Amino acid sequence: MDNGTQRSARDWAPRSIGLLLGTFALATAFIAAYVGALHHPTPRDLPIGVASGDQRARATLDAVRGQTNILKPIEYDDPSAAEHGLLSRAVYAVLSTGPDNGLLLTVASASGPSATSAIKEVLGTAATRTGTPLQIVDEVPVTSTDPRGVVPFYLNVGYVLGGYLASTVLGISAGTTPRTVRRAGLRIAALAVYSVLLGISGAVVVGPVLDIWHHDVPTIAAIGALAVFAAALTASAIQGWLGIAGTALVILLLVVLGNPGSGGIYAPEFLPWLLRGMHRWNVPGLANDLTKAAVYFDWRSAGWPAFALAIWAVLGGLGLVSASLVRGRRAAASGPATTRSGPAPGRHGG
């Protein structure tokens, strides 16, 4: 082996070993997150509304609460406030006094079929035990073409995946850090066009192609474009500052923790405590919540997820531009880093 080959091996080996170790750690985290979160989903503190003056319903929930922690009663001033809580996705169900000295359980299965099923099972068992009639009404059911309510989750997994993959591809082909603000702006514009196209594509798939939400194609396309754009710019900012190695952090945030923590497969109350509130701030969870709010709940509870996704997109854009101003200029001043075939993958580029 000549000296040149030895030097090449010495340069190549540490980087390759480091990348393999990083991949090993990421794959292990993936296994731990998915298996740990989803292997034995156990509901805890599922919020269920009740009017404060409804003594029969309150007494039932107090008795159930004394035997299990599956349900968490949320008191409202009156029945109309409790119904508003149901339709704004603050609670999964509302218990009230029903006909024939029984109980009426009003659920919104579109919020989370797993959650409403658990609530119906617990209260159904309690009603049978006491001989109390229980009537169940689904106020906001899932569509018959999505009986398990998983379409919002898988749709937005595709959107988020497409977003960070687009950022990664541009980082590999043109450099992770744009060397000028103009080039950063061009990259943001390219990702914006890509986001709109992918948003439309996903909406067409779940609409006319699969006939799931064919009447909501423009709505789904707009939500999809926002989700893709937020994921793409978040990934671009991280990669702009950390280089191609930042992709590992992107995958950790958006996939390893983001997907199980989105509340899309199981309601957040079924997840370990570390992941339970994650859907309120991570991109997959926000996109999942926004889709449900728009399709099933007439945009109720859509304010926060729409605002938060927009914040992710804005922060991502600012992060990419600032990376260009700092790291891009520094790389431009030091001269181009090239290989025989052009700019080296993962290096600063255009």
N, C-alpha and C positions, 0 to 999 in steps of 0.2 A: 504494500500500500504506500503510495507516494505521499509526500508532505502535504500536497494540496488536498488530497482525499482525506487525510487524517484531520486537517484543519476543518474541512467541510463537515466531517462527522462530529467533531467536537462542537461546532456551531449548531448543528442540527439536533443533536441528541438532547441537550437540556431543554430546548424549546418543545420538542416533541414529547418528552417525558412530562413536562409541565402541563401540556395540553391534554395528554392522556389522563393525568391525575385529576385535572379539573373536570374532564368528562366523567371520570369514575365517580367523583364526588357528586356531580349533578345528577347522574343516573341513580345513585344511592338515595339522594334526597327525593327524587321523583317517586321511587318505590315507597319510601317511608311516608311521604305526604299522602299519596293516593291510597295505599293499603291502610295506613294509620287512620285516615279520615273516613274511609268508606267501607272498611271490612265489617264493622258492626255498628251501624248508625243507630244511636239511641236518643230519642227525643227528650228534651228537657225544657221546661218553661215555655211551652207553646202558648202564645198570648191568645186569650179568648175573652171577648167583651161581655159585659153584663151591666144592666142599668142598676144604679145604686138603690132604687126603690123597689126592685123586683126581689122580694124576699124568698120566693120559692127557688128561683134560679141561683141566687146568691148562696142559699143554704146548700144546694146541690154541689156547687163548685167548692164551697168550703169543705164539704164532706170528702169530695174527691181529692182536694188538695191535701187533706190530712192523711191520705193513703198513698199518694204518689206525687212526684214532682214533674209529671209530664205536662200538666196544664198550669198556666199562670193567669189567674183572673185579672182583668183590667176593668176597673169600674168607670162608668160614664154617668153623667148627670141624668140622662133620659134615654129612651129607646132610639130616638132619632140621632143622638150623638153616637150611640153604639153602632148604628148602621153606617154612619159616616166613617167611623173607625174601620169598619169592615171594608168599605168601598175604597178607602184610601190606603189599604194594606197595612194598617197599624195592628190589626188582629186578623187571625185566620177564620174566626167564627164568632157568633154571638149567641148566647144562651138566654132564653126568655121563657116566661110562662106561656104555655100553649093551651089549646082547647082540651076539654074533658079533664081538667085538673092535671094536665100533663105538662110537658116541656117542649119548646120549639128550639131546635138548633139550626141556625142559619149559617151556612158556610160559603166560602168563596174558594172553590177548589183550584181556580186559576192562579191563586197566590202560591199554592204549593200542594199538589195532590198528596204527597207523603204526609204533610202536616195535617191536612184536613182528615185524611184517613185515620191517623192516630187519634185525633180528637173524637171522631165518630165512634171509634172502637172503645175508648175509655168511657165516654158518656153513655154509649149503648149498653155496656156492661153494668154501669152503675144504675141505669134505669131499669134494666132487667132484674137486678138484684132487689130493688125496692118496689118493683111492680108499677113503676110510673110510665105512662105512655110517653114516647119520645118521637116527635115528628121532625124529620130532617129535610131542609130545603137548601138547594145549591143556588145561591143568588148569582154567582159568577162562575159558571162551569167552564172547564177546558173544552176546546173544540173536539168533536168526535174523531177528527183526524189526528189528534195528538192526545190520546186518553191519559198518558202518563205525564204530560206537561213538560217534555224534555226538548221540544223543538227550539224554544228560546235559547236554551243552554248550548245545544250543538250548533245552532246557527251562529251564535256569537263566538263560540270557540273557533269556527272557521274564519270569522271576521278578524279576530285578534291574531290568529295564526298568520293570516294573509298580511296583516299590517306589519308584524315584526319581521316576517320573511322578506317583504319588500325592502324594508330598511337594511336588512342584512345583505341582500343581493346588491343593493346600491353601494353599500360599504365595501364589499369585496371588489366590485367592478370599478368603482371610481374613487375609492378611499373613504375611510370612515369619517374623516374630518375635512369638510370643504375648506379650501385655502383662502377663500374670500367670502364676504357677506353675500355678494351677488350669487356665487355658486351655492351657498346655503339656501338662498331664496329660491333658486331654481330647483333645488332638491325638494324643498317644501312644496313648491308648486307641482312638481311631478308626483309626489306622494298624495297631494290633494286630488289630482285627476285620477290616480290609481284608486283612491279610496271611494270616490264617487262611482267608478266603474264596478268595483267589487261590491259595493253596497247594492247597486242595481242587480248585479248578477245573483247575489244571494237571495234578494227579494223575489226574483223571477223563479229561482229554484223552488223556494217554499211556497210560491204563489201558483202561477200557471202550470209549472212543471209537475209539482207534487200535489197541487190543489189543497194546500193546508190553509193558507191565509191569502187567497187570491184577491180578496177585496181590500187588502191592506198593503199592496205592493209599494206605493209611494212612501207610506209611513215607514215600512221596514227598510226600504232603500235609504231613506234619510238617516235613520238610526244606525244602519250598517255603515254608512259613509263616516259618520261621526266616530263610531267604535274603531273602524280601521284606521282613521286618521290619528286618533288618540294613541292607539297602540304603535303605529308607525313612527310618530314623532317622539314618543317616549323612548322607543328603542333607538332612534337616531341620535337623540341627545346623549343617552348613556354610551352608545358606541362612539359618538363624537369625542367624548371625554376620555373613555377608557380604551378605545381601539376595538378591534374585532373581539378581544377577550371580553368586552362588555356584553357580548351576546349571551354569555353564561348568566350574567346578572339579569338580563332581560328575560331569559327562559325561566329563571328562578321566580321572578316576580309575576310574569304573565301566565306561565304554564304550571310549574311545579307547585306553587302556592295559589296562583290565581284561579285555576280551574276548580280544584276541590273546594276552595274557599269562596267560590262565586255564589253558592246556594242554588246552583242550577240542577245538580243531580239530586241532592237532598236539601231540604230547607235548612237554613243556618242553624236552627235549634237542634238539628240532628248531629252537628259536627262537634269535634273537640273544641275546647274553649279557645285555643289559639286561632282557630279559623272562623269562629262563629260571627264575628263582626267584620270580617274581611270584605264581604260583598259590598259594604258601604263605601269603600274607597278604592278597591282594585278595579282595573278596567274590565275584566270579564264579568265581575259581579254587577258593576254599574250598567253595563250593556244589557245584561240579562234582566235586571230590574226595570230598565227603561223600556225594553221590548214588552214585558208583561204589562206595564202601566199603560202603554199606548194601545196595545192590541185588545186587552181585556177590560181595562179600568178607565177608559175615556180620559186618559192622560192624568188621572189622579195619581199622586205620589211620583209624578215624572220630574218634578222640579229639581230635586237634588241629584239624581243620576245624570240628567242632561247637563246640569251646571258643572258637576264634577268631571264628566268626560270632556267638556269644553276646557276646563282648567288643565287637565292632563295634556290636551293638545297644545294649549298656549304655553305651558311650562316646557313641553317638549320642543316647541319651536324656538323659544328663547334659549333653551339649553343648547340646541344645535348651533344657533347663531353665535352664542357666547363661546362655544368650543371653537368655532371658526375664527373668531377674533383673537383668541388666546393661542390655542394649539396650531390652528391653521397658519397664522402669520409666522409663528415660530418655525414651523416646518418649511414654509416658503422661504424664510430668511436663510435657513441652513442649506437650501438647495434641494432639488428633487431626489427622492430615493427611488432608484430604478433597478430592475433586474434585466436580464437579457430580453425578457418578453414584455417589458414595460413596467408600470408602477407595481410595486410589491403588494400582494393582497394584505389588507389590514393596515397598511401604512396610510399616512396622511395623503390625501389626494384631492381631486377636483370634485 
